[in-house]
Amino acid sequence: MKALVDLFSTDYGLFSIAGIIFMIGMAIWFIRFFLRKVNEAPRSEG
């Protein structure tokens, strides 16, 4: 229980939450980006 209190009430805990949320958001963005590029029709060169 002390770990959860530290996680939500200290500066290093809040920065850890922010970092975790940022990385999860970045992973979601990259997955959507790459899946969209894979399913995109190929461009004609020229």
PyMOL commands that set and color helices and strands:
alter all, ss='L'
color gray80, all
select helices_A, chain A and resi 2-9+11-39
alter helices_A, ss='H'
color red, helices_A
deselect
rebuild
show_as cartoon
